[in-house]
Amino acid sequence: MTSIERLLELITAVLTPVKAHSLDRALTQLDVEPDQSLNPFDSKRLYVRAAIDGLKRPELEALALRVIERYSGASEHEEQVEALRASLEVDRTGGKAPKNLIFAGTAKPVIGLSDVMDGKIDIIEGAEHCLVYDRPIGGDGLTWMSLADWYGEPLDFDVFGGAFDKLKERLKLVLMSEAEHRFFESYWAQTVEANNWNAPALLPQVALLHDPKTAKQRGGVSHYKHQRMDFVLLTRTGKRVILEIDGKQHYSNDDGTSSPRLYAEMVAADRELKLKGYEVYRFGGYELMSQAKSDQAVRDFLNSFFPMHGIAINTPS
């Protein structure tokens, strides 16, 4: 993974050729606040670095995408832009979009390997019970617009002629709890219903691990404990973001007593996912006890999450 220092250097290298008298405007156009205590005529490089030094990795990656978009095609920036672009491609989870995106399953499919060496899969049985997104995922990630267009095409529905409604109806079939329903409705209202169709699509019940046998077939013990994620976002910064809704079963026994074992299993699974490059955010069921509370929790989250990932939308207040 490219270090933060390297990202800072690459972004600075793209901006340094900008004329000193234009640096303030260039930074402002990139949503970066210039450091007014410095003079760009003294050192353009130090001026840029001072403005971006405090940014965290997600903010830097989002800025890098804006820099690439702004300066691609400019001959005086060409070499530096390509170096920055190459660095970002390596940094994205696995350096590419998911090979297989299986989600919203109402029953467990039977999966086979059609090419073991290249990791290509086929759904041998049960394809009708899940959704498999098979289009390329571009630089904007998987947006609501792209997902609705894909889902509506075989049904002969235009995106704004019923595809969104049918998509929502299908996705809601697999929501497991009232808290998940509320969370989904909150996200839908603050993205699709607010005409923010280029926000990341909220994918429910996404297959991340797969054991061909059920826990019952294995004598009550699953080989993988958490095979599907509650929700996943694929963002324009190339991140795979997991959103989990935690009910009591995540930290307590059937009789309601607390379970250090269950809690430890949960945090260990989080560590493993983060080490693989995923972002993981958890919402407690108590936050989603009513639709109003859910709306507020999701709104607060999106108001920070979207800017951090360079996603420009109007989130309702």
Solvent accessible surface area in square Angstrom, and as a share of the most:
residue,aa,sasa,rsa
1,M,157,0.70
2,T,21,0.12
3,S,60,0.39
4,I,74,0.37
5,E,84,0.38
6,R,115,0.42
7,L,0,0.00
8,L,8,0.04
9,E,67,0.30
10,L,9,0.04
11,I,0,0.00
12,T,4,0.02
13,A,40,0.31
14,V,0,0.00
15,L,1,0.00
16,T,42,0.24
17,P,48,0.30
18,V,18,0.10
19,K,134,0.57
20,A,16,0.12
21,H,131,0.59
22,S,20,0.13
23,L,0,0.00
24,D,53,0.27
25,R,160,0.58
26,A,8,0.06
27,L,0,0.00
28,T,84,0.49
29,Q,101,0.45
30,L,4,0.02
31,D,114,0.59
32,V,10,0.06
33,E,150,0.67
34,P,17,0.11
35,D,46,0.24
36,Q,136,0.60
37,S,95,0.61
38,L,80,0.40
39,N,73,0.37
40,P,20,0.12
41,F,138,0.58
42,D,120,0.62
43,S,36,0.23
44,K,59,0.25
45,R,119,0.43
46,L,105,0.52
47,Y,3,0.01
48,V,0,0.00
49,R,33,0.12
50,A,38,0.30
51,A,18,0.14
52,I,0,0.00
53,D,70,0.36
54,G,73,0.70
55,L,50,0.25
56,K,142,0.60
57,R,41,0.15
58,P,29,0.18
59,E,63,0.28
60,L,0,0.00
61,E,4,0.02
62,A,1,0.01
63,L,0,0.00
64,A,0,0.00
65,L,23,0.11
66,R,57,0.21
67,V,0,0.00
68,I,14,0.07
69,E,130,0.58
70,R,126,0.46
71,Y,12,0.04
72,S,53,0.34
73,G,83,0.80
74,A,30,0.24
75,S,94,0.61
76,E,105,0.47
77,H,7,0.03
78,E,103,0.46
79,E,143,0.64
80,Q,49,0.22
81,V,3,0.02
82,E,86,0.38
83,A,41,0.32
84,L,0,0.00
85,R,87,0.32
86,A,59,0.46
87,S,13,0.08
88,L,5,0.03
89,E,79,0.35
90,V,105,0.61
91,D,10,0.05
92,R,38,0.14
93,T,14,0.08
94,G,66,0.63
95,G,26,0.25
96,K,120,0.51
97,A,42,0.32
98,P,32,0.20
99,K,136,0.58
100,N,67,0.34
101,L,9,0.04
102,I,14,0.07
103,F,2,0.01
104,A,0,0.00
105,G,6,0.06
106,T,75,0.44
107,A,45,0.35
108,K,85,0.36
109,P,19,0.12
110,V,70,0.40
111,I,39,0.20
112,G,15,0.14
113,L,106,0.53
114,S,67,0.43
115,D,49,0.25
116,V,110,0.63
117,M,186,0.83
118,D,78,0.40
119,G,30,0.28
120,K,116,0.49
121,I,45,0.23
122,D,77,0.40
123,I,37,0.19
124,I,111,0.56
125,E,110,0.49
126,G,16,0.16
127,A,53,0.41
128,E,133,0.60
129,H,73,0.32
130,C,9,0.05
131,L,20,0.10
132,V,54,0.31
133,Y,16,0.06
134,D,113,0.59
135,R,73,0.27
136,P,127,0.80
137,I,36,0.18
138,G,52,0.50
139,G,49,0.47
140,D,84,0.43
141,G,10,0.10
142,L,1,0.01
143,T,5,0.03
144,W,0,0.00
145,M,55,0.24
146,S,40,0.26
147,L,0,0.00
148,A,0,0.00
149,D,60,0.31
150,W,34,0.12
151,Y,33,0.13
152,G,0,0.00
153,E,118,0.53
154,P,109,0.69
155,L,83,0.41
156,D,134,0.69
157,F,74,0.31
158,D,97,0.50
159,V,17,0.09
160,F,124,0.52
161,G,47,0.45
162,G,20,0.19
163,A,0,0.00
164,F,17,0.07
165,D,103,0.53
166,K,81,0.34
167,L,0,0.00
168,K,40,0.17
169,E,109,0.49
170,R,31,0.11
171,L,0,0.00
172,K,57,0.24
173,L,120,0.60
174,V,8,0.05
175,L,16,0.08
176,M,133,0.59
177,S,49,0.32
178,E,121,0.54
179,A,17,0.13
180,E,10,0.04
181,H,66,0.30
182,R,57,0.21
183,F,1,0.00
184,F,1,0.00
185,E,47,0.21
186,S,0,0.00
187,Y,1,0.00
188,W,10,0.04
189,A,37,0.29
190,Q,6,0.03
191,T,0,0.00
192,V,12,0.07
193,E,109,0.49
194,A,32,0.25
195,N,97,0.50
196,N,13,0.07
197,W,75,0.26
198,N,106,0.54
199,A,0,0.00
200,P,3,0.02
201,A,1,0.00
202,L,0,0.00
203,L,0,0.00
204,P,0,0.00
205,Q,11,0.05
206,V,9,0.05
207,A,34,0.27
208,L,53,0.26
209,L,60,0.30
210,H,54,0.24
211,D,2,0.01
212,P,102,0.64
213,K,98,0.41
214,T,61,0.35
215,A,40,0.31
216,K,183,0.77
217,Q,123,0.55
218,R,96,0.35
219,G,70,0.67
220,G,57,0.55
221,V,101,0.58
222,S,33,0.21
223,H,123,0.55
224,Y,76,0.29
225,K,128,0.54
226,H,85,0.38
227,Q,35,0.16
228,R,92,0.34
229,M,8,0.04
230,D,18,0.09
231,F,0,0.00
232,V,9,0.05
233,L,0,0.00
234,L,9,0.05
235,T,4,0.02
236,R,48,0.18
237,T,4,0.02
238,G,19,0.19
239,K,19,0.08
240,R,42,0.15
241,V,0,0.00
242,I,0,0.00
243,L,0,0.00
244,E,17,0.08
245,I,9,0.04
246,D,13,0.07
247,G,22,0.21
248,K,146,0.62
249,Q,123,0.55
250,H,34,0.15
251,Y,98,0.37
252,S,10,0.07
253,N,62,0.32
254,D,157,0.81
255,D,111,0.58
256,G,52,0.50
257,T,74,0.43
258,S,88,0.57
259,S,8,0.05
260,P,108,0.68
261,R,143,0.52
262,L,40,0.20
263,Y,117,0.45
264,A,52,0.40
265,E,48,0.22
266,M,22,0.10
267,V,48,0.28
268,A,42,0.32
269,A,25,0.19
270,D,17,0.09
271,R,145,0.53
272,E,98,0.44
273,L,17,0.09
274,K,109,0.46
275,L,156,0.77
276,K,105,0.45
277,G,23,0.22
278,Y,28,0.11
279,E,29,0.13
280,V,16,0.09
281,Y,63,0.24
282,R,73,0.27
283,F,13,0.05
284,G,30,0.29
285,G,19,0.19
286,Y,170,0.64
287,E,73,0.33
288,L,0,0.00
289,M,116,0.52
290,S,45,0.29
291,Q,72,0.32
292,A,75,0.58
293,K,82,0.35
294,S,0,0.00
295,D,39,0.20
296,Q,85,0.38
297,A,17,0.13
298,V,1,0.00
299,R,48,0.17
300,D,77,0.40
301,F,31,0.13
302,L,1,0.00
303,N,80,0.41
304,S,76,0.49
305,F,3,0.01
306,F,4,0.02
307,P,84,0.53
308,M,52,0.23
309,H,0,0.00
310,G,16,0.16
311,I,14,0.07
312,A,102,0.79
313,I,37,0.19
314,N,126,0.65
315,T,32,0.19
316,P,53,0.33
317,S,135,0.87
